[in-house]
């Protein structure tokens, strides 16, 4: 399994989490939630083979589906969805195990191709027909799986701050100081990571949001995320995405090998201080028509740090 070489560093991380947790309490139940839809959007929930999938939808016109990353909810798209909804039907989905979506029936249900069936079920339920798929972070893994499995469904694909399938392992191995949560998740299988985080969600998740450039993720947004991930079972679900990734990557790569590269227009978008142009470079392994763009004055949280630039880049993709 990936990153075994870093497991000996779990004890210092554990000690740090415990120490920080003693100083920072978990957010209260009165904290904002991520369930209220944006103006002009409405909530919906469907059942996909026993998994409850929550989404919000607004606007009119051709369909666009938006997928968030970890640790986020559909709210990650709040700064872009209203503009896209001016001329599109926009659907933002909570990935299973996150936000207000239900849990997978077993841990292997967090593999990308399994999660992609939730996206397909929502698209079918809303009669989107052929639509465009935009995704950030972990959503990018799900989006690539969807594009490989349901090729005729998509017109355009945008992946932001995410390496395609097995390429991610190379990125993570090169940045153990930044992507430390990978080897934390992949540590001992007795859910040690969950035990360390429980009751200390504000400290653990809060450090991700505080890393956004120029305070782009404000207190209200971070409190809503922390509240969402403090709910029972949410930490385990999020970490299982990482634990199930090696098997999920193999399945995605097998589809690409069998069916060939994607032929639809693909945008690989990275933050200037994040993955940058490497997103587009890596996407050429899995797609034939790739546009590479870099978001200035942004790190990983490009949807918050420079939403205007991201929106312009997405609209250029739609024009192809």
C-alpha positions as CSV (number, residue, x, y, z in Angstrom):
1,X,0.0,0.0,0.0
2,X,1.1,3.6,-0.6
3,X,3.2,5.6,1.8
4,X,4.2,2.9,4.2
5,X,7.5,4.6,4.6
6,X,5.9,7.4,6.4
7,X,4.0,5.4,9.0
8,X,6.7,5.7,11.6
9,X,5.9,9.4,11.7
10,X,2.4,8.8,13.0
11,X,3.4,9.1,16.7
12,X,4.6,12.7,16.4
13,X,1.4,13.6,14.5
14,X,-0.7,11.9,17.2
15,X,1.0,13.8,19.9
16,X,0.5,17.1,18.1
17,X,-3.2,16.4,17.5
18,X,-3.7,15.6,21.2
19,X,-1.8,18.6,22.3
20,X,-3.7,21.0,20.0
21,X,-7.0,19.3,20.9
22,X,-6.4,20.1,24.6
23,X,-6.4,23.8,23.7
24,X,-9.1,23.9,21.0
25,X,-12.6,22.5,21.6
26,X,-14.8,21.0,19.0
27,X,-17.4,23.4,17.4
28,X,-20.8,23.5,19.1
29,X,-24.0,22.1,17.8
30,X,-25.2,25.7,17.3
31,X,-22.5,26.4,14.6
32,X,-23.8,27.1,11.1
33,X,-24.6,24.1,8.9
34,X,-24.0,23.6,5.2
35,X,-27.5,22.6,4.4
36,X,-29.2,25.8,3.5
37,X,-29.3,26.3,-0.3
38,X,-28.1,29.4,-2.1
39,X,-30.8,31.9,-3.2
40,X,-32.4,30.5,-6.3
41,X,-31.3,26.9,-5.5
42,X,-33.3,24.1,-4.0
43,X,-32.4,21.0,-2.1
44,X,-32.9,17.5,-3.3
45,X,-32.1,14.0,-2.2
46,X,-32.3,10.7,-4.1
47,X,-31.6,7.1,-3.2
48,X,-28.9,5.4,-5.2
49,X,-29.0,1.7,-4.3
50,X,-29.3,2.4,-0.6
51,X,-27.1,5.5,-0.5
52,X,-28.9,8.8,0.1
53,X,-27.4,11.4,-2.2
54,X,-28.0,15.1,-1.4
55,X,-27.7,17.9,-4.0
56,X,-28.7,21.4,-4.6
57,X,-29.9,22.6,-8.1
58,X,-30.7,26.0,-9.6
59,X,-30.8,27.9,-12.9
60,X,-32.0,26.9,-16.3
61,X,-30.3,25.6,-19.5
62,X,-27.7,23.0,-20.3
63,X,-26.5,21.0,-17.3
64,X,-23.4,21.5,-15.2
65,X,-22.6,19.2,-12.3
66,X,-20.2,20.4,-9.6
67,X,-18.2,18.1,-7.3
68,X,-16.4,19.3,-4.2
69,X,-13.3,18.0,-2.4
70,X,-12.3,16.9,1.1
71,X,-12.9,18.2,3.7
72,X,-15.7,20.2,2.1
73,X,-19.3,20.0,1.1
74,X,-21.2,21.3,-2.0
75,X,-20.8,24.7,-0.4
76,X,-17.3,24.9,-1.8
77,X,-19.0,26.0,-5.1
78,X,-21.0,28.8,-3.5
79,X,-18.9,31.6,-5.0
80,X,-19.3,30.3,-8.6
81,X,-22.6,28.4,-8.8
82,X,-24.9,31.5,-8.9
83,X,-23.0,32.9,-11.9
84,X,-23.0,29.6,-13.8
85,X,-26.7,29.3,-13.0
86,X,-27.4,32.4,-15.1
87,X,-27.4,30.3,-18.3
88,X,-27.1,26.7,-17.0
89,X,-28.9,24.2,-14.8
90,X,-26.3,23.9,-12.1
91,X,-26.2,20.9,-9.7
92,X,-23.8,20.7,-6.8
93,X,-23.6,17.3,-5.1
94,X,-22.5,16.3,-1.7
95,X,-20.1,13.3,-2.1
96,X,-21.3,10.3,-0.2
97,X,-20.1,10.4,3.4
98,X,-19.9,14.2,3.3
99,X,-22.3,17.0,3.8
100,X,-25.9,15.8,3.9
101,X,-25.3,12.7,1.8
102,X,-25.5,9.2,3.3
103,X,-22.7,6.8,3.9
104,X,-21.5,4.0,1.6
105,X,-22.8,0.6,2.6
106,X,-19.2,-0.7,3.0
107,X,-15.8,0.9,3.0
108,X,-15.0,-0.1,-0.6
109,X,-18.0,1.9,-1.6
110,X,-15.7,5.0,-1.3
111,X,-13.8,3.9,-4.4
112,X,-14.1,6.5,-7.1
113,X,-16.2,4.4,-9.6
114,X,-18.7,3.6,-6.8
115,X,-19.0,7.2,-5.9
116,X,-19.4,8.1,-9.5
117,X,-22.7,6.1,-9.6
118,X,-24.2,8.7,-7.3
119,X,-23.4,11.4,-9.8
120,X,-25.0,9.3,-12.6
121,X,-28.1,8.7,-10.5
122,X,-28.6,12.4,-9.8
123,X,-28.0,13.3,-13.5
124,X,-30.6,10.7,-14.5
125,X,-33.1,11.8,-11.9
126,X,-32.8,15.4,-13.1
127,X,-32.9,14.4,-16.8
128,X,-29.7,16.4,-17.5
129,X,-29.0,14.6,-20.7
130,X,-25.4,15.5,-21.9
131,X,-23.8,17.8,-19.3
132,X,-20.5,19.3,-18.2
133,X,-18.6,18.2,-15.1
134,X,-16.4,20.5,-13.0
135,X,-14.6,19.2,-10.0
136,X,-12.1,20.2,-7.3
137,X,-9.7,18.1,-5.2
138,X,-11.3,14.7,-4.4
139,X,-14.1,15.6,-6.7
140,X,-11.6,15.4,-9.5
141,X,-10.9,11.7,-8.8
142,X,-14.7,11.1,-8.9
143,X,-15.1,13.2,-12.1
144,X,-12.4,11.3,-13.9
145,X,-14.0,8.0,-12.9
146,X,-17.3,9.3,-14.2
147,X,-15.8,10.5,-17.5
148,X,-14.2,7.1,-18.0
149,X,-17.3,5.0,-17.1
150,X,-20.0,7.2,-18.7
151,X,-18.2,8.7,-21.7
152,X,-21.3,9.7,-23.7
153,X,-22.7,11.7,-20.9
154,X,-20.2,14.5,-20.9
155,X,-19.5,17.5,-23.1
156,X,-16.6,19.1,-21.1
157,X,-14.6,18.1,-18.0
158,X,-12.7,20.4,-15.7
159,X,-10.4,19.1,-12.9
160,X,-8.9,21.4,-10.4
161,X,-6.0,20.8,-8.0
162,X,-6.2,17.0,-8.4
163,X,-3.8,14.5,-10.0
164,X,-5.5,11.9,-12.2
165,X,-5.8,8.5,-10.5
166,X,-2.5,6.8,-9.8
167,X,-0.5,10.0,-10.6
168,X,-1.6,11.3,-7.3
169,X,0.7,8.9,-5.5
170,X,3.7,10.5,-7.1
171,X,2.6,13.9,-6.0
172,X,1.9,12.8,-2.5
173,X,5.3,11.0,-2.2
174,X,7.0,14.2,-3.3
175,X,5.3,16.3,-0.6
176,X,5.0,14.3,2.6
177,X,5.3,17.5,4.7
178,X,2.2,18.9,2.9
179,X,0.1,15.8,2.2
180,X,0.7,14.2,5.6
181,X,-3.0,13.3,6.0
182,X,-2.5,10.6,3.4
183,X,-0.1,8.6,5.5
184,X,-2.2,9.4,8.6
185,X,-5.2,7.8,7.0
186,X,-3.2,4.9,5.7
187,X,-1.7,4.1,9.1
188,X,-2.8,1.5,11.6
189,X,-6.1,-0.1,10.6
190,X,-7.7,0.1,14.0
191,X,-9.0,3.6,13.1
192,X,-6.3,5.3,15.2
193,X,-6.7,8.4,13.0
194,X,-10.4,8.6,13.8
195,X,-9.8,8.2,17.5
196,X,-7.2,11.0,17.5
197,X,-9.5,13.4,15.6
198,X,-12.8,12.7,17.5
199,X,-13.6,15.6,19.8
200,X,-10.9,17.7,18.2
201,X,-12.5,18.4,14.8
202,X,-12.1,22.1,15.2
203,X,-8.4,21.8,15.5
204,X,-7.9,19.1,12.9
205,X,-10.2,20.4,10.1
206,X,-9.6,24.0,11.0
207,X,-6.0,23.9,10.0
208,X,-6.9,23.0,6.4
209,X,-9.2,26.1,6.1
210,X,-6.7,28.4,7.8
211,X,-4.2,27.5,5.1
212,X,-6.2,29.3,2.4
213,X,-4.5,32.3,1.1
214,X,-5.5,35.7,2.4
215,X,-8.1,34.2,4.7
216,X,-10.2,33.2,1.7
217,X,-12.2,30.7,3.7
218,X,-13.8,32.9,6.3
219,X,-14.9,31.9,9.8
220,X,-18.5,31.3,8.8
221,X,-17.5,28.9,6.0
222,X,-15.0,27.1,8.1
223,X,-17.4,26.7,11.0
224,X,-20.0,25.2,8.7
225,X,-17.5,22.7,7.3
226,X,-16.3,21.8,10.8
227,X,-19.9,21.3,12.0
228,X,-20.5,19.0,9.0
229,X,-17.4,16.9,9.6
230,X,-18.0,16.7,13.4
231,X,-21.1,14.6,12.8
232,X,-20.8,10.9,13.6
233,X,-19.1,8.8,11.0
234,X,-18.0,11.7,8.8
235,X,-14.3,11.6,9.6
236,X,-14.2,7.8,9.0
237,X,-15.9,8.3,5.6
238,X,-13.5,11.0,4.5
239,X,-10.4,9.0,5.5
240,X,-11.8,5.9,3.7
241,X,-11.6,7.9,0.4
242,X,-7.8,7.8,0.9
243,X,-7.7,4.2,2.1
244,X,-9.7,3.0,-0.9
245,X,-7.8,5.1,-3.4
246,X,-5.1,2.5,-4.5
247,X,-7.8,0.0,-5.5
248,X,-9.9,2.7,-7.0
249,X,-7.0,4.0,-9.0
250,X,-6.3,0.6,-10.5
251,X,-9.9,0.4,-11.7
252,X,-9.9,3.8,-13.3
253,X,-6.6,3.1,-15.1
254,X,-7.9,-0.2,-16.3
255,X,-10.8,1.6,-17.9
256,X,-8.5,4.1,-19.6
257,X,-6.3,1.3,-20.9
258,X,-9.4,-0.6,-22.2
259,X,-11.3,2.3,-23.8
260,X,-8.5,4.7,-24.6
261,X,-8.0,8.4,-23.6
262,X,-10.9,10.8,-23.2
263,X,-11.7,12.8,-26.3
264,X,-13.8,15.6,-24.9
265,X,-12.3,19.0,-24.1
266,X,-10.6,18.8,-20.6
267,X,-9.3,21.6,-18.5
268,X,-6.6,21.0,-16.0
269,X,-6.5,23.9,-13.5
270,X,-4.1,24.4,-10.6
271,X,-3.3,27.1,-8.2
272,X,-0.1,29.1,-8.7
273,X,1.2,28.0,-5.3
274,X,-0.6,24.6,-5.5
275,X,-0.2,21.9,-8.1
276,X,-0.1,24.6,-10.8
277,X,0.4,23.6,-14.4
278,X,1.2,20.0,-13.4
279,X,-2.6,19.3,-13.3
280,X,-2.9,19.8,-17.1
281,X,0.4,18.1,-17.8
282,X,-0.7,15.0,-15.9
283,X,-4.2,15.0,-17.5
284,X,-2.5,14.4,-20.9
285,X,-2.0,10.8,-19.8
286,X,-5.8,10.3,-19.8
287,X,-7.1,12.8,-22.3
288,X,-6.3,13.9,-25.8
289,X,-7.6,17.5,-25.8
290,X,-6.3,19.2,-22.6
291,X,-6.1,22.9,-21.8
292,X,-3.8,23.8,-18.9
293,X,-4.4,26.9,-16.8
294,X,-2.9,28.3,-13.6
295,X,-4.9,30.3,-11.1
296,X,-2.8,33.4,-10.0
297,X,-2.6,34.3,-6.3
298,X,-4.0,30.9,-5.3
299,X,-2.9,27.8,-3.5
300,X,-5.0,24.7,-3.2
301,X,-8.4,26.4,-2.4
302,X,-8.8,28.0,-5.8
303,X,-12.6,28.2,-5.6
304,X,-12.3,30.5,-2.6
305,X,-9.0,32.2,-3.3
306,X,-9.6,33.4,-6.8
307,X,-13.2,32.5,-7.9
308,X,-13.3,35.1,-10.6
309,X,-10.4,33.7,-12.5
310,X,-11.7,30.2,-12.1
311,X,-15.1,31.2,-13.5
312,X,-13.5,32.9,-16.5
313,X,-11.4,29.8,-17.2
314,X,-14.4,27.5,-16.9
315,X,-16.4,29.7,-19.3
316,X,-13.6,29.5,-21.8
317,X,-13.7,25.7,-21.6
318,X,-17.5,25.8,-22.2
319,X,-16.9,27.8,-25.4
320,X,-14.7,25.0,-26.9
